């Protein structure tokens, strides 16, 4: 006679494989928790992963570098089309996950995983293509690191935050036109591919994303100008992109940098320079300084109104009438006031005495801006040819920016 089946308690399982999660939250638990500080938002839509690899137009002989492979959704697709994929991953857990995903398959021999921060690496490994679901916090450094490579990849298909992607393709006059826009379009061609909604990621980010395709100029098509030089000029002019270029070069920190670089240029080319402080009573030196101060201090705000800075006319000193002076004032105070008035009359035009080489540099900067016809133009209105013309004019005067 068989054993009578007794009813089990509520919630009890009949075996080890019949266990159910205690809650819905437990059912959605990941293998490990994603670290948002690393920008870990895994792309879960297979259609978008396919499109990213497809738009790279990979060849069977290509070496591909992927930054931030995550769990390997894009990596596996790239391995199927390329000769080799070098995955650079900061999180060791993710590196192990992508390795385990292809372990025991023919794709495993084509995968190389490098653990580390791609931005802190000496250089990106040589490659034919660069693909990435880019962590948002390294978007700009990754672009500049790629563009500064001696031999950049043939193509890069990258996913960025939507606003950043719009800056990449912005044109002169656009609200998002920036140093990034000029650099990318000067050293490469950039094209928008598609929009990606936040629901395509796990966990979903707070912003929308876009995919862009960047084709760096290679060989003879690449501008024969040092990247550091061109980017150094753009850093200055786009620091205040809604101001005129004259105003961009007005800050004392910018002029001090130009002076230091000019001294280096002179020392390398055996050009003598005079670093002595000019005599304030010398008319020529005073006129040079006053002219440089006048030319460099003019500023223009976003609405186009000029501002020339503060001068003595903003706070006029009322003249005392000697006839109405109190005759009972002690002689000590009369002598003190007389000495104060005399010191004001003998005050030099500049409160901070500048060396002769500093005055020369200020005059050179004013000369270049005027000769190029860009002194009153704003950075957001200039195109690549304007910046190139400005850079060459500065080089002719011995002023560099690297």
Secondary structure by P-SEA (a helix, b strand, c coil): cccccccccccccccccccccccccccccccccccccccccccccaaaaaaaaaaacccccbbbbbccccccaaaaaaaacccbbbbbbccaaaaaaaaaacccccccccbbbbbcccccccccccccbbbccccccaaaaaaaaaaaccccccbbbbbccaaaaaaaacccccccccaaaaaaaacbbbbbccccccccccccccccbbbbbbbcccccccccccaaaaaaaaaaaacccccccccccccaaaaaaaaaaaaaaaaaabbbbbccccccccaaaaaaaaaaaaaaacccccccccccccccccbbbbbbccccccccccaaaaaaaaaaaaaaaacccccccccaaaaaaaaaaaaaaaaacccccccccccaaaaaaaaaaaaaaccccc
